Amino acid sequence: MNVTAHRPLWLYDLIVIAVAGLALLAWDFSGGDLWAVRQVAGPDGFPWRRHWLTSDVLHRGGRIAGWLVFAVLVVGIWRPLPFARALPKAVRVWWVLATLACASVIPLLKARSLTSCPWDLIEFGGSAQYVSHWVRGVVDGGPGRCFPSGHASAAFAFLSGWFALRLHAPRAARWWLAAVLLAGVVFGGAQMLRGAHYPSHTLWTGWICFVLCAVLSRLVPALRGDRKVGTPA
């Protein structure tokens, strides 16, 4: 099967970025974050905070799983997985570096955030007042450092695979994208149940990782799709 790119991929990426960004802004300003966490918490806090499924399996286990997948990608530079054999070595190197960039940027942003987690709110037994993460320079009375979601990046950092595979192995790219999005939703849902993050924290992590991968993909000619690319998939 030959994959031929006729249209500029950057245009499709830009549309996804713009539409998703506007949808996220609409969610932020709708007050949906507070509504969502109030459905799973009460005055005594979040009953799922220390549950073995959310805390051990999906939080700690998800983090370990993310690093295991990353290790497979590193080894794959020299010994690629069957569905990635069509990728040039430069693309496989890019895949690893882009994943690492996403996994590094999110914690850096989180470390500078003044936004506290849902479990820190007064109404759930904490000390913080709710302040939108768009309100800059305002301390909410809690510890902060909660936006965006660092745990969600254990899934969304691998959006890099969509960009690495889509020209050279489009079927594998679609399966990879579906798996990453599903993992991101599951990890984000677990963190919301625990009170560790609002839904927007997870969604913005996904958006940031997508934007970063889209920008970085422009640095590698084999990923840009600016000219016809015919490779076996």
C-alpha atoms as an extended CHARMM CRD file, in Angstrom:
* protein
*
       233  EXT
         1         1  MET       CA              0.0000000000        0.0000000000        0.0000000000  PROA      1               0.0000000000
         2         2  ASN       CA              1.3280000000        3.4380000000       -0.9210000000  PROA      2               0.0000000000
         3         3  VAL       CA              0.5330000000        6.4670000000        1.1690000000  PROA      3               0.0000000000
         4         4  THR       CA              0.5250000000        9.7250000000       -0.7540000000  PROA      4               0.0000000000
         5         5  ALA       CA             -0.0210000000       13.0950000000        0.8580000000  PROA      5               0.0000000000
         6         6  HSD       CA             -1.6660000000       15.6100000000       -1.4850000000  PROA      6               0.0000000000
         7         7  ARG       CA             -2.6730000000       18.3130000000        0.9750000000  PROA      7               0.0000000000
         8         8  PRO       CA             -0.5590000000       20.1340000000        3.5640000000  PROA      8               0.0000000000
         9         9  LEU       CA             -0.8310000000       18.3490000000        6.8730000000  PROA      9               0.0000000000
        10        10  TRP       CA             -0.1740000000       21.5560000000        8.7750000000  PROA      10              0.0000000000
        11        11  LEU       CA             -3.5890000000       22.8050000000        7.6410000000  PROA      11              0.0000000000
        12        12  TYR       CA             -5.3760000000       19.8060000000        9.1340000000  PROA      12              0.0000000000
        13        13  ASP       CA             -3.3420000000       20.1440000000       12.3240000000  PROA      13              0.0000000000
        14        14  LEU       CA             -4.1920000000       23.8270000000       12.5670000000  PROA      14              0.0000000000
        15        15  ILE       CA             -7.9110000000       23.1080000000       12.1970000000  PROA      15              0.0000000000
        16        16  VAL       CA             -7.7890000000       20.4690000000       14.9440000000  PROA      16              0.0000000000
        17        17  ILE       CA             -5.8320000000       22.8020000000       17.2140000000  PROA      17              0.0000000000
        18        18  ALA       CA             -8.2210000000       25.7120000000       16.6530000000  PROA      18              0.0000000000
        19        19  VAL       CA            -11.4650000000       23.7300000000       17.0100000000  PROA      19              0.0000000000
        20        20  ALA       CA            -10.2630000000       21.8240000000       20.0630000000  PROA      20              0.0000000000
        21        21  GLY       CA             -8.8940000000       24.9960000000       21.6500000000  PROA      21              0.0000000000
        22        22  LEU       CA            -12.1970000000       26.8320000000       21.2150000000  PROA      22              0.0000000000
        23        23  ALA       CA            -14.1180000000       23.8610000000       22.6170000000  PROA      23              0.0000000000
        24        24  LEU       CA            -11.8470000000       23.7690000000       25.6660000000  PROA      24              0.0000000000
        25        25  LEU       CA            -12.2250000000       27.5010000000       26.2350000000  PROA      25              0.0000000000
        26        26  ALA       CA            -16.0100000000       27.0850000000       26.0620000000  PROA      26              0.0000000000
        27        27  TRP       CA            -15.7890000000       24.3090000000       28.6730000000  PROA      27              0.0000000000
        28        28  ASP       CA            -13.5610000000       26.4260000000       30.9260000000  PROA      28              0.0000000000
        29        29  PHE       CA            -15.9250000000       29.3800000000       30.9190000000  PROA      29              0.0000000000
        30        30  SER       CA            -19.0420000000       27.2140000000       31.3230000000  PROA      30              0.0000000000
        31        31  GLY       CA            -18.1510000000       26.2770000000       34.8920000000  PROA      31              0.0000000000
        32        32  GLY       CA            -18.1490000000       22.6210000000       33.9400000000  PROA      32              0.0000000000
        33        33  ASP       CA            -15.0750000000       21.7990000000       36.0210000000  PROA      33              0.0000000000
        34        34  LEU       CA            -16.7160000000       22.4930000000       39.3560000000  PROA      34              0.0000000000
        35        35  TRP       CA            -19.9380000000       20.8150000000       38.2820000000  PROA      35              0.0000000000
        36        36  ALA       CA            -18.0420000000       17.6570000000       37.2900000000  PROA      36              0.0000000000
        37        37  VAL       CA            -16.0520000000       17.2550000000       40.5010000000  PROA      37              0.0000000000
        38        38  ARG       CA            -19.1110000000       17.9410000000       42.6310000000  PROA      38              0.0000000000
        39        39  GLN       CA            -20.7070000000       14.8520000000       41.1130000000  PROA      39              0.0000000000
        40        40  VAL       CA            -17.9990000000       12.6140000000       42.5930000000  PROA      40              0.0000000000
        41        41  ALA       CA            -17.2240000000       14.3600000000       45.8930000000  PROA      41              0.0000000000
        42        42  GLY       CA            -18.8270000000       15.7140000000       49.0530000000  PROA      42              0.0000000000
        43        43  PRO       CA            -17.9820000000       17.5760000000       52.2580000000  PROA      43              0.0000000000
        44        44  ASP       CA            -15.8240000000       14.6300000000       53.3350000000  PROA      44              0.0000000000
        45        45  GLY       CA            -13.7820000000       14.7750000000       50.1540000000  PROA      45              0.0000000000
        46        46  PHE       CA            -13.3530000000       12.2660000000       47.3590000000  PROA      46              0.0000000000
        47        47  PRO       CA            -14.2150000000        8.6650000000       48.2660000000  PROA      47              0.0000000000
        48        48  TRP       CA            -12.1550000000        7.3550000000       45.3350000000  PROA      48              0.0000000000
        49        49  ARG       CA             -9.0150000000        9.2430000000       46.3790000000  PROA      49              0.0000000000
        50        50  ARG       CA             -7.2180000000        6.2340000000       47.8790000000  PROA      50              0.0000000000
        51        51  HSD       CA             -9.1460000000        3.4370000000       46.2040000000  PROA      51              0.0000000000
        52        52  TRP       CA             -6.8280000000        0.7000000000       44.9040000000  PROA      52              0.0000000000
        53        53  LEU       CA             -8.1970000000        0.9880000000       41.3580000000  PROA      53              0.0000000000
        54        54  THR       CA             -7.7380000000        4.7310000000       40.9440000000  PROA      54              0.0000000000
        55        55  SER       CA             -4.6990000000        5.1900000000       43.1720000000  PROA      55              0.0000000000
        56        56  ASP       CA             -2.6470000000        2.0350000000       42.6260000000  PROA      56              0.0000000000
        57        57  VAL       CA             -3.7220000000        0.6410000000       39.2440000000  PROA      57              0.0000000000
        58        58  LEU       CA             -4.5980000000        3.7270000000       37.1980000000  PROA      58              0.0000000000
        59        59  HSD       CA             -2.3110000000        6.2780000000       38.8660000000  PROA      59              0.0000000000
        60        60  ARG       CA              0.8830000000        4.4830000000       39.8650000000  PROA      60              0.0000000000
        61        61  GLY       CA              0.3550000000        1.6570000000       37.3760000000  PROA      61              0.0000000000
        62        62  GLY       CA             -0.4210000000        4.0750000000       34.5510000000  PROA      62              0.0000000000
        63        63  ARG       CA              2.7840000000        5.9750000000       35.1860000000  PROA      63              0.0000000000
        64        64  ILE       CA              4.8250000000        2.7610000000       35.0900000000  PROA      64              0.0000000000
        65        65  ALA       CA              3.0590000000        1.6540000000       31.9120000000  PROA      65              0.0000000000
        66        66  GLY       CA              3.9120000000        4.9730000000       30.2660000000  PROA      66              0.0000000000
        67        67  TRP       CA              7.6290000000        4.5680000000       30.9820000000  PROA      67              0.0000000000
        68        68  LEU       CA              7.5330000000        0.9690000000       29.7310000000  PROA      68              0.0000000000
        69        69  VAL       CA              6.0270000000        2.0870000000       26.4250000000  PROA      69              0.0000000000
        70        70  PHE       CA              8.6450000000        4.8230000000       26.2080000000  PROA      70              0.0000000000
        71        71  ALA       CA             11.3870000000        2.2180000000       26.7390000000  PROA      71              0.0000000000
        72        72  VAL       CA              9.9290000000        0.1730000000       23.8660000000  PROA      72              0.0000000000
        73        73  LEU       CA             10.1010000000        3.2600000000       21.6370000000  PROA      73              0.0000000000
        74        74  VAL       CA             13.7340000000        3.8560000000       22.5890000000  PROA      74              0.0000000000
        75        75  VAL       CA             14.6430000000        0.2620000000       21.7300000000  PROA      75              0.0000000000
        76        76  GLY       CA             12.5560000000        0.6710000000       18.5840000000  PROA      76              0.0000000000
        77        77  ILE       CA             15.0470000000        3.1760000000       17.1960000000  PROA      77              0.0000000000
        78        78  TRP       CA             17.2140000000        0.1330000000       16.3880000000  PROA      78              0.0000000000
        79        79  ARG       CA             14.6660000000       -2.6860000000       16.5990000000  PROA      79              0.0000000000
        80        80  PRO       CA             11.3060000000       -1.1930000000       15.5950000000  PROA      80              0.0000000000
        81        81  LEU       CA              7.9700000000       -2.8130000000       16.2470000000  PROA      81              0.0000000000
        82        82  PRO       CA              6.4660000000       -4.5400000000       13.1750000000  PROA      82              0.0000000000
        83        83  PHE       CA              4.0420000000       -1.7040000000       12.4150000000  PROA      83              0.0000000000
        84        84  ALA       CA              6.8440000000        0.8730000000       12.6760000000  PROA      84              0.0000000000
        85        85  ARG       CA              9.3490000000       -0.7830000000       10.3420000000  PROA      85              0.0000000000
        86        86  ALA       CA              8.3140000000        1.4830000000        7.4680000000  PROA      86              0.0000000000
        87        87  LEU       CA              9.4420000000        4.5470000000        9.4130000000  PROA      87              0.0000000000
        88        88  PRO       CA             12.8270000000        6.0510000000        8.5460000000  PROA      88              0.0000000000
        89        89  LYS       CA             15.2540000000        5.9420000000       11.4550000000  PROA      89              0.0000000000
        90        90  ALA       CA             15.1360000000        9.7400000000       11.7310000000  PROA      90              0.0000000000
        91        91  VAL       CA             11.3830000000        9.5270000000       12.3230000000  PROA      91              0.0000000000
        92        92  ARG       CA             11.8230000000        6.8680000000       15.0090000000  PROA      92              0.0000000000
        93        93  VAL       CA             14.3480000000        9.1080000000       16.7590000000  PROA      93              0.0000000000
        94        94  TRP       CA             11.9430000000       12.0400000000       16.4460000000  PROA      94              0.0000000000
        95        95  TRP       CA              9.1660000000        9.8860000000       17.9550000000  PROA      95              0.0000000000
        96        96  VAL       CA             11.2390000000        9.2940000000       21.0890000000  PROA      96              0.0000000000
        97        97  LEU       CA             12.3830000000       12.9040000000       21.4100000000  PROA      97              0.0000000000
        98        98  ALA       CA              8.8950000000       14.3610000000       20.8220000000  PROA      98              0.0000000000
        99        99  THR       CA              7.4300000000       12.0260000000       23.4380000000  PROA      99              0.0000000000
       100       100  LEU       CA             10.0930000000       13.0680000000       25.9060000000  PROA      100             0.0000000000
       101       101  ALA       CA              9.4510000000       16.7400000000       25.1210000000  PROA      101             0.0000000000
       102       102  CYS       CA              5.7390000000       16.3650000000       25.9130000000  PROA      102             0.0000000000
       103       103  ALA       CA              6.4590000000       14.4170000000       29.0870000000  PROA      103             0.0000000000
       104       104  SER       CA              8.8480000000       17.1970000000       30.1870000000  PROA      104             0.0000000000
       105       105  VAL       CA              6.8800000000       20.3220000000       29.2360000000  PROA      105             0.0000000000
       106       106  ILE       CA              3.7120000000       19.4380000000       31.1580000000  PROA      106             0.0000000000
       107       107  PRO       CA              5.4390000000       19.0690000000       34.5740000000  PROA      107             0.0000000000
       108       108  LEU       CA              7.3190000000       22.3280000000       33.9310000000  PROA      108             0.0000000000
       109       109  LEU       CA              4.0460000000       24.1740000000       33.3210000000  PROA      109             0.0000000000
       110       110  LYS       CA              2.4520000000       22.4750000000       36.3110000000  PROA      110             0.0000000000
       111       111  ALA       CA              5.3030000000       23.5230000000       38.6200000000  PROA      111             0.0000000000
       112       112  ARG       CA              4.6160000000       27.2120000000       37.8430000000  PROA      112             0.0000000000
       113       113  SER       CA              0.8370000000       26.9910000000       38.2370000000  PROA      113             0.0000000000
       114       114  LEU       CA             -0.9960000000       28.7570000000       41.0680000000  PROA      114             0.0000000000
       115       115  THR       CA             -4.0600000000       26.5580000000       40.5480000000  PROA      115             0.0000000000
       116       116  SER       CA             -4.7620000000       24.0490000000       43.3180000000  PROA      116             0.0000000000
       117       117  CYS       CA             -6.3420000000       20.6260000000       42.9030000000  PROA      117             0.0000000000
       118       118  PRO       CA            -10.0370000000       19.8960000000       43.5650000000  PROA      118             0.0000000000
       119       119  TRP       CA             -9.2080000000       18.0270000000       46.7940000000  PROA      119             0.0000000000
       120       120  ASP       CA             -7.6960000000       21.2960000000       48.1130000000  PROA      120             0.0000000000
       121       121  LEU       CA            -11.0010000000       23.2020000000       47.8920000000  PROA      121             0.0000000000
       122       122  ILE       CA            -12.7070000000       24.2820000000       51.1190000000  PROA      122             0.0000000000
       123       123  GLU       CA            -15.9690000000       22.5980000000       50.1510000000  PROA      123             0.0000000000
       124       124  PHE       CA            -14.1470000000       19.2690000000       49.9680000000  PROA      124             0.0000000000
       125       125  GLY       CA            -12.2450000000       19.6460000000       53.2170000000  PROA      125             0.0000000000
       126       126  GLY       CA             -9.2580000000       21.6820000000       52.0080000000  PROA      126             0.0000000000
       127       127  SER       CA             -8.2340000000       25.3220000000       52.3290000000  PROA      127             0.0000000000
       128       128  ALA       CA             -8.4450000000       26.7350000000       48.7840000000  PROA      128             0.0000000000
       129       129  GLN       CA            -11.0570000000       28.8240000000       46.9950000000  PROA      129             0.0000000000
       130       130  TYR       CA            -11.8170000000       27.9470000000       43.3960000000  PROA      130             0.0000000000
       131       131  VAL       CA             -9.9660000000       30.2620000000       40.9950000000  PROA      131             0.0000000000
       132       132  SER       CA             -9.8910000000       29.6190000000       37.2470000000  PROA      132             0.0000000000
       133       133  HSD       CA             -6.4890000000       28.7550000000       35.8520000000  PROA      133             0.0000000000
       134       134  TRP       CA             -6.9830000000       31.6570000000       33.4230000000  PROA      134             0.0000000000
       135       135  VAL       CA             -6.8600000000       34.1680000000       36.2810000000  PROA      135             0.0000000000
       136       136  ARG       CA             -3.1720000000       34.9740000000       36.4070000000  PROA      136             0.0000000000
       137       137  GLY       CA             -1.3080000000       35.9920000000       39.5550000000  PROA      137             0.0000000000
       138       138  VAL       CA             -4.1530000000       35.1830000000       41.9760000000  PROA      138             0.0000000000
       139       139  VAL       CA             -3.3620000000       32.7600000000       44.8050000000  PROA      139             0.0000000000
       140       140  ASP       CA             -6.3380000000       30.5590000000       45.7050000000  PROA      140             0.0000000000
       141       141  GLY       CA             -5.1710000000       29.7670000000       49.2460000000  PROA      141             0.0000000000
       142       142  GLY       CA             -4.0150000000       26.2580000000       48.4190000000  PROA      142             0.0000000000
       143       143  PRO       CA             -0.6790000000       24.7290000000       47.4150000000  PROA      143             0.0000000000
       144       144  GLY       CA             -1.1750000000       25.2840000000       43.6710000000  PROA      144             0.0000000000
       145       145  ARG       CA              0.8990000000       23.3520000000       41.1180000000  PROA      145             0.0000000000
       146       146  CYS       CA             -2.0480000000       21.4410000000       39.7010000000  PROA      146             0.0000000000
       147       147  PHE       CA             -2.5200000000       22.6740000000       36.1130000000  PROA      147             0.0000000000
       148       148  PRO       CA             -2.2300000000       21.0280000000       33.6370000000  PROA      148             0.0000000000
       149       149  SER       CA             -2.4710000000       17.3380000000       34.4820000000  PROA      149             0.0000000000
       150       150  GLY       CA              0.9190000000       15.6830000000       34.7870000000  PROA      150             0.0000000000
       151       151  HSD       CA             -0.5350000000       12.1890000000       34.9890000000  PROA      151             0.0000000000
       152       152  ALA       CA             -2.4950000000       12.6180000000       31.7530000000  PROA      152             0.0000000000
       153       153  SER       CA              0.8010000000       13.3010000000       29.9910000000  PROA      153             0.0000000000
       154       154  ALA       CA              1.6970000000        9.6430000000       30.6770000000  PROA      154             0.0000000000
       155       155  ALA       CA             -0.8270000000        8.9660000000       27.8910000000  PROA      155             0.0000000000
       156       156  PHE       CA             -0.9980000000       12.1330000000       25.8090000000  PROA      156             0.0000000000
       157       157  ALA       CA              2.7850000000       12.4150000000       25.4120000000  PROA      157             0.0000000000
       158       158  PHE       CA              2.3830000000        9.4690000000       23.0450000000  PROA      158             0.0000000000
       159       159  LEU       CA              0.3090000000       11.5460000000       20.6190000000  PROA      159             0.0000000000
       160       160  SER       CA              3.7280000000       11.8010000000       18.9840000000  PROA      160             0.0000000000
       161       161  GLY       CA              3.0070000000        8.3490000000       17.5410000000  PROA      161             0.0000000000
       162       162  TRP       CA              0.1400000000        9.7170000000       15.4530000000  PROA      162             0.0000000000
       163       163  PHE       CA              2.4700000000       12.2100000000       13.8050000000  PROA      163             0.0000000000
       164       164  ALA       CA              5.2470000000        9.6340000000       13.3580000000  PROA      164             0.0000000000
       165       165  LEU       CA              3.0030000000        6.9980000000       11.7790000000  PROA      165             0.0000000000
       166       166  ARG       CA              0.3240000000        8.8310000000        9.8320000000  PROA      166             0.0000000000
       167       167  LEU       CA              2.2400000000        9.1790000000        6.5280000000  PROA      167             0.0000000000
       168       168  HSD       CA              4.1130000000        5.8920000000        6.6280000000  PROA      168             0.0000000000
       169       169  ALA       CA              1.6470000000        3.5440000000        8.3600000000  PROA      169             0.0000000000
       170       170  PRO       CA             -1.7750000000        5.2190000000        8.4120000000  PROA      170             0.0000000000
       171       171  ARG       CA             -3.7080000000        2.2100000000        9.7050000000  PROA      171             0.0000000000
       172       172  ALA       CA             -1.3330000000        1.7910000000       12.6210000000  PROA      172             0.0000000000
       173       173  ALA       CA             -1.5200000000        5.5490000000       13.1960000000  PROA      173             0.0000000000
       174       174  ARG       CA             -5.2830000000        5.4190000000       13.6290000000  PROA      174             0.0000000000
       175       175  TRP       CA             -5.0860000000        2.5330000000       16.1020000000  PROA      175             0.0000000000
       176       176  TRP       CA             -2.2910000000        4.2660000000       17.9850000000  PROA      176             0.0000000000
       177       177  LEU       CA             -4.2810000000        7.5080000000       18.1990000000  PROA      177             0.0000000000
       178       178  ALA       CA             -7.3760000000        5.6890000000       19.4590000000  PROA      178             0.0000000000
       179       179  ALA       CA             -5.3520000000        3.8790000000       22.1380000000  PROA      179             0.0000000000
       180       180  VAL       CA             -3.6610000000        7.0950000000       23.3060000000  PROA      180             0.0000000000
       181       181  LEU       CA             -6.9310000000        9.0180000000       23.5050000000  PROA      181             0.0000000000
       182       182  LEU       CA             -8.6030000000        6.1690000000       25.4000000000  PROA      182             0.0000000000
       183       183  ALA       CA             -5.7100000000        5.9550000000       27.8630000000  PROA      183             0.0000000000
       184       184  GLY       CA             -5.7900000000        9.7270000000       28.3410000000  PROA      184             0.0000000000
       185       185  VAL       CA             -9.5060000000        9.7060000000       29.1030000000  PROA      185             0.0000000000
       186       186  VAL       CA             -9.1420000000        6.7810000000       31.5290000000  PROA      186             0.0000000000
       187       187  PHE       CA             -6.1810000000        8.3550000000       33.3350000000  PROA      187             0.0000000000
       188       188  GLY       CA             -7.9230000000       11.7250000000       33.4510000000  PROA      188             0.0000000000
       189       189  GLY       CA            -11.1490000000       10.1870000000       34.6980000000  PROA      189             0.0000000000
       190       190  ALA       CA             -9.3070000000        8.3710000000       37.4670000000  PROA      190             0.0000000000
       191       191  GLN       CA             -7.6200000000       11.5830000000       38.5550000000  PROA      191             0.0000000000
       192       192  MET       CA            -10.9340000000       13.4290000000       38.6290000000  PROA      192             0.0000000000
       193       193  LEU       CA            -12.4440000000       10.6660000000       40.7790000000  PROA      193             0.0000000000
       194       194  ARG       CA             -9.4920000000       11.0110000000       43.1420000000  PROA      194             0.0000000000
       195       195  GLY       CA             -9.8930000000       14.8020000000       43.2840000000  PROA      195             0.0000000000
       196       196  ALA       CA             -6.4410000000       15.3200000000       41.8060000000  PROA      196             0.0000000000
       197       197  HSD       CA             -7.5690000000       17.2150000000       38.6900000000  PROA      197             0.0000000000
       198       198  TYR       CA            -10.4860000000       18.8970000000       36.9860000000  PROA      198             0.0000000000
       199       199  PRO       CA            -11.5370000000       17.5970000000       33.5450000000  PROA      199             0.0000000000
       200       200  SER       CA            -10.0190000000       20.6910000000       31.9060000000  PROA      200             0.0000000000
       201       201  HSD       CA             -6.6070000000       19.8690000000       33.3520000000  PROA      201             0.0000000000
       202       202  THR       CA             -6.6170000000       16.5870000000       31.4490000000  PROA      202             0.0000000000
       203       203  LEU       CA             -8.0270000000       18.0640000000       28.2540000000  PROA      203             0.0000000000
       204       204  TRP       CA             -5.5270000000       20.9170000000       28.1490000000  PROA      204             0.0000000000
       205       205  THR       CA             -2.6960000000       18.4300000000       28.6510000000  PROA      205             0.0000000000
       206       206  GLY       CA             -3.8720000000       16.6060000000       25.5380000000  PROA      206             0.0000000000
       207       207  TRP       CA             -4.1620000000       19.8750000000       23.6060000000  PROA      207             0.0000000000
       208       208  ILE       CA             -0.6950000000       21.0640000000       24.6290000000  PROA      208             0.0000000000
       209       209  CYS       CA              0.8820000000       17.7320000000       23.6800000000  PROA      209             0.0000000000
       210       210  PHE       CA             -0.8520000000       17.7920000000       20.2900000000  PROA      210             0.0000000000
       211       211  VAL       CA              0.2910000000       21.3500000000       19.5940000000  PROA      211             0.0000000000
       212       212  LEU       CA              3.8600000000       20.5660000000       20.6250000000  PROA      212             0.0000000000
       213       213  CYS       CA              3.9750000000       17.4540000000       18.4280000000  PROA      213             0.0000000000
       214       214  ALA       CA              2.4810000000       19.3610000000       15.4900000000  PROA      214             0.0000000000
       215       215  VAL       CA              5.1250000000       22.0680000000       15.7890000000  PROA      215             0.0000000000
       216       216  LEU       CA              7.9870000000       19.6040000000       16.2270000000  PROA      216             0.0000000000
       217       217  SER       CA              6.8080000000       17.5340000000       13.2480000000  PROA      217             0.0000000000
       218       218  ARG       CA              7.5450000000       20.5120000000       10.9960000000  PROA      218             0.0000000000
       219       219  LEU       CA             11.2490000000       20.0780000000       11.7780000000  PROA      219             0.0000000000
       220       220  VAL       CA             11.4740000000       16.6920000000       10.0290000000  PROA      220             0.0000000000
       221       221  PRO       CA             10.9020000000       16.6100000000        6.2350000000  PROA      221             0.0000000000
       222       222  ALA       CA              9.6630000000       12.9970000000        6.3510000000  PROA      222             0.0000000000
       223       223  LEU       CA              6.8080000000       14.0910000000        8.6520000000  PROA      223             0.0000000000
       224       224  ARG       CA              5.6850000000       17.2800000000        6.9540000000  PROA      224             0.0000000000
       225       225  GLY       CA              3.8280000000       15.8570000000        3.9620000000  PROA      225             0.0000000000
       226       226  ASP       CA              4.6340000000       18.9580000000        1.9280000000  PROA      226             0.0000000000
       227       227  ARG       CA              5.3960000000       16.8190000000       -1.0870000000  PROA      227             0.0000000000
       228       228  LYS       CA              4.2260000000       13.4250000000       -2.2570000000  PROA      228             0.0000000000
       229       229  VAL       CA              5.5010000000       10.6820000000        0.0000000000  PROA      229             0.0000000000
       230       230  GLY       CA              5.1580000000        7.0780000000       -1.1330000000  PROA      230             0.0000000000
       231       231  THR       CA              6.2540000000        4.4270000000        1.3580000000  PROA      231             0.0000000000
       232       232  PRO       CA              5.0250000000        0.9380000000        2.1900000000  PROA      232             0.0000000000
       233       233  ALA       CA              2.6770000000        0.7450000000        5.1440000000  PROA      233             0.0000000000
